[in-house]
Amino acid sequence: MKFSQAIKSVVLAVSVLSASVTACVTANPTPTAFTDFNNNIVFYPQSNAVLWKTLYARTLQLPDESLLMTWENYPAEPPLDTQNGWGMRFQPFLYTLPQAIGGYAAGSILAAGVSAPYSLVGGVYIELYISTDGALTWSFLSHIAYAAGPEDITNGHSALWEPFLMMYNGQIVCYYSDQSDPLHAQKLAHKTTSDLLTWSTAVNDVAYSTYGARPGMTTVAHIESTNKYILTYEYCGNSCQVFYKVSANPLNFNAVAGVGLTGNNTAATKAYGSPYVIWTENPNKSDGSGVIIVSASSSEYLWINEDSADTAGWKLVNVGQWSAYSRSLRIITRNGAKKLLFGNGGNIGDLVCNSVANGVIEVPY
């Protein structure tokens, strides 16, 4: 494996993601190239790593079908970033430009993340970097958002978390969790840019009237068959159950009420914590309809629905992949065939077995 630390503290691993590393969890045998697999460890943290060692894995596929993987890494002495002298520390996100913007060509790679001091005191930025050479080198673009800190989850502390990037109507949208509004312990908001340098004022996406409701961890998917958008989040004023909204306009989610995500199995299994949502065409149909796929940290299972996102339509599917804090999902191609890729970091509270793992399976439906 090769590792790039061009963004300094957020680790980017560029490889075919098939390496095996000895760890305190039992990984599956090293998979044969171009096969399906689960629970393949690709990175084991240093023995002196602090806090949760690793969290929050994200992936991206390049045009040649090679893969990038990034995650929160917690070395004992984190490197400093190039802008603030702090560290590009939390919640990395990778995004390929589907079209040119701001003078950068389609195919350029954006990386967003949270930059904060090691002490977590003194301010916090959500930063944006770009690579035009397939993630070999990175250049700073802009500060997306700023808050005064401290960067922790204490109500009343002005923190920022969890950027998620998407293009809509020729603009890049950055969704994120925002603790800087005195009316809300935390809310979900977004900003937009048409040049990657200047950003709009924040617009609310989920903001409950109850101060301590703390919705968090936005992810968004385009339901292409209906041309609508689904936003998932955890609602920690309700035991951090996963909620979702569906809107024809991804810049106007605040006008839509959120609903809880509950499985249609006999046990009515609810999803809890750090959701991730994607949409893809249904591999079992040829009419353009698709499947909505949601992961949550409370289960190894996935919740899967049809394009309508009907509250009674969520079925549970066992995919054999370890659960993780904010386990990510991505549709990739392998020799041209669509597959589902998992990105696993560790779990908050698990101080022993927090490796980074991945898995590749057939698209469930």
N, C-alpha and C positions, 0 to 999 in steps of 0.2 A: 504494500500500500504506500501511497505518497500522501504527505500532509502539507498543506499550505496554510501559513498563519499570516497571510497578507493583511487581514483585517485584525491581526494581533491577538485578540483574546478569544474571539469566536473561532473554533476550529473548523476548517474546511478540509474534508478528506476527498481526494479525487482518485477513484479507482473503479474496478468492476465489482467491488463490494462482495468479495467472496472469501476473504481471509478469515481464519479461525484463530482465536486468542484464548489461552487458558484463563479461566475465571472461576469464581466461586459458584456461579450458576453453571448448569450443565448445558452446553451448546450442542446442537445437532452436529453430526459429522460435517466436515467441509463439503459443501454441495458441489456436484459436478457442474461444469460450466453449462449454462443455458438450460438448466432444469429448474423446476419449482422447488422451493424450500421454505422452512420456517426457522426462526430463532437462531440465526447465524450471527455470532458475535464478531463485530468488525473493529472494536476498540475497547481496550480495558484501561481504566484510569490509573494514574500513578498511585503508588501505595500511600503517598502523603497528600493526596488530593483532599480538598476540604469540602465541607457542607455535603451536598448530594453527589459529588464527584462528576456525574454527567446528568443532563436533563434535555428534553425538548429537541428531539432530532427532526431535521428537515432534509428533504432531498430535491434533486432536480435532474432531468435527463437532457443531455446534449444531443445535437442532431445526429452524431455518429452512434447513438445509443449508449455511450458511456454515461456514468452517473456521478453526480456530486452528492455528498452528504455532509451536513453541518450539525452542530449541537452546542449546547452550553457545556463548557469545560471548566473545571474548578481546580487548576493547579495551585500548589501552595503559594506561589508568587506569580500572579497573572501578568502577562505582558501588557504594555500600555498601548493605547490607540494613537493614531497619528494626528488627531485633531485636538483632543482635550487633555491628553496625558493621563487619562483615567483607565480606560479599558473598555473594549467592545464586548460587554459581559453577558447580556441576557437576551433570550428569545430571538435567535437569528431566523431570518426568512430569506429564501432565494426565489427569484422570479425572472423568467426569460421574457424580454420584450417581444410581443407578437407583431409589433409594427414600430416604425421609426418614431422617435419623440425626442425633442430637445437636442437635435443634432446627432443623436445616437441611433445606429442602425438596428433594425429588427434582428433578434438573436443575441443582442448584448444582454448581460446578466446583471440584475440588480440584487444587492444584498442589504437588507435592513436589519437593525438590531438596536438594543438599548445600551447606551454608554453611560457609565456611572463611576464615581470614585470607589476605590476599594473599601473605604469607610462607609459608603452609601450616603454620605452627607456632603452637601455642597452643590447640588444640582444634578439633573439627568436630562439626556437628550435621546430621542429616537433619531438615528443617523441613517443616511443612505449612501452607499458606495456602488460603483459600477465596474464591471470587467468587460473589455471588448476582445479578449483573447482566450475565452473559454475557462475563466477562473484562474489563470496563471498569475495575473497581476490585477490590482485593484486601485481605483482612484476615488477619493472622497467627492461627493456631489453636494449634499446639503443636510442641514438640520431640519428634520420633519416637524418635530415638536420639542418643547422644552418645559420642564417643571422644576420647582425649587428644591425638591427632595424633602426629607430623606427618602431614599429608594427602598421602601419596605411596604408591607401591606397593612400597616397601622392606620386605622381610620383617622383622617385629618392630616396625614402626611402626603405631600404633593409629589406623587410618583407617576411613572408611565410604564406601560408594559405591552408586550405581545403584538408587534406590528404584523400586519397581513396585507400583502400587495395584490392589486388586481387592476387591469386596464378596462376602462369603460368610456365609450364615446371620445376616444382620443386622449384621455387623461389617465394618469396613474392615480389610483385611490389607495390610500393607506388607512386601514382600519386599525384601531388600537384601544387598549384599556387606559382610562384616564382618571387619576385620583386628584387632579388639580382643581376641580370645580368644588367650591365650598358647600354647594347644595347636595353633593353626592359623595359618599365615601369612595365609590368608584362608579363610573359609567362607561359606556362604549361609544366611541366617536370615530369620525373619519375626517381626513383632509384630502384635497386633490391638488394635482399639479399638471401643467401642460408643458413644462420645460425641465422638470426634474430639479430645479433650483429654488423656485419660489412656491410656497404652499398656501392654500386657502386658509381661512379661519376654520376652526373645528365645528363640525355638525354632529349632533347627537344621533346615535343609532338605537341605543337602549339606555334609558335613564328613568329609573323608577322613582316615584314620589317619596318612598321610604328611604331615608338617608343611608341606612346600612345594608341596602339590598345587595350591593356588590355584584352586578353582572360582570362577567369577564370572559376573555379568551375567544374573541371573534374569529371565525373562519367563514368564508363565503364561497358558494359554488353557483355557476350558471347552469340552470336547467334548460339546455338548449332546445329541447323539443317544445317547450311552452314559452321560451324566451322570458322566463322569470328567474329570480335569484333567491337562494336560501341562505340565511345567516344562522349559524349555531352559536350558542354561548352557554356558559354555566351560570346559573342563578343561585348565588350563594346565600341570598335571603330565603331560599327554599332548599336548604341542605345541599347546595351546589348541584341540583338536578340540571340536566341538559334541557335547554329550551331552544326553540327555533322560530324564525319568522320567514315568510315568503312574500316577496314584493316584485312587482314589474319594474321597479326602479331601485337599483342598489344604492342610490344616494338618498333614499327616502324610507329607510327601514323604521325610523322612529314613528311613522304614521301607522305602523302595523303592530298589533298586540302579539306578544310571544306566547307560545303554547309549549307545555311540557312534552318531552319525548318519552313515550312508554311503549314497550313491546306489546304485540298482540298475542303473545303466548299466554298460556293458562295462568302463569304466575304474574303476568303484567309487569315484566321486568323493566324498571326505569333505568335510564342512563344517567350517570353521575360523573361530573368532573372532566375538565379539559377536553372538550369535544373537537373533532376534526371532521369536516364534511367535504365530499367530492360528488360530482355527477359524471356518469359516462353512459354511452349507448349500451342498451341491453344486449349482451352477446347472444342471447337466445331468440332475438327478434330482428326483423329486417325492415321495420316500419319507422325507424328513426326514434322510437321511444327509448327511454333509458332507465337507469336505476340511480337512486340517491343512496349513498353509503356514508354512514356515520360511525366513528369510533369514539369511545369514551374510556376514561381511565379505570372505571369501576368494573370492567369485564374484558376478557379476551375476545368475547363475541363482537360482531358488528351488528348494527341496526340497519336494515335495508328497506327501502320503500320505492314505490313507483313515482312517476313524475308529478303526480298530484300532491305528494307529501301529506296525504290524508293522515289525520291523527290516529286512525285505526289501522293504518297500513304498515306499521313498522314490525317487520319480522326479524328474529334473531338468527344469526348464522355463525356457527362455530368455525373459525378459520385457522385455529391451531397456533396463533401467534401470541407471544407474551403480551400482557397489557403493559402500559407505561404511561407516565405523565405526558399528556399531549402527544400520544402516538400519532404520527402523521401518515397520510394516505396519498398515493400518487398513481395515476394510470401511466404506465410506461409501455414501450414496445420492445419486444425481444425477437430479433430476426423478423420484425414486421408485425408480430402478433401481440395483441394487447394483453397486459398483465397488470395485477395490482401489487404495488410495492409498499411495504411497511417500513417506517423509520421509527425505531425505539431508542429513546434515551432511558435514563433511570426513572426511579420513582421517589418523590419527596418522602422522607422518613425512612427510606431503606438505605442505610449507611454502609452496607456490606456488598450487596450484589447490584451495583449500578453501572453495568457495562452498556455499550451501545450495540444494538443488534438490528438486523433487518430480516425481511422475508419477501418472497415473491410467489404469488399464487395465481390461479385462474380467477378472472373477474367473477365475483359471486352475483347471483341474481335471484 
